[in-house]
Amino acid sequence: MTVKTGTASASTASDVICSLTLGTYIQGEDHQAAVAHIAKVRPGGPALADSLRTLLTMKTRAGYSHEHVNATDRKRAGRAAQKLLSAARQRRI
């Protein structure tokens, strides 16, 4: 899984989690607002926020800078995406 693919999937999972548990989700490009919003989810919001923050930071690096995303970072991104995807699956109706 690439960082961009993982981020897209995890961002969608974050929207699902927030919609189901909080009744709303953050639209647009305000990453800080999205992270703050998912942090409100109970249980597990702060950990989910950490995962989303990790992915969004790497997405910025991978997509908009000259920095290379190494294998360790790709694994970290994959784990963060999995946490969000698993949390969304657990909450689905």
Number of C-alpha atoms within 10 A of each C-alpha: 11 14 24 17 14 23 25 16 15 26 20 15 22 27 19 22 26 23 14 16 16 14 10 13 18 18 10 8 8 9 16 13 14 21 22 17 20 26 19 16 18 11 10 12 18 17 16 24 23 16 23 29 19 18 27 23 13 21 21 13 15 17 13 9 9 8 11 10 16 10 9 9 15 17 14 17 29 20 15 23 28 17 17 26 20 12 17 20 12 10 12 10 6
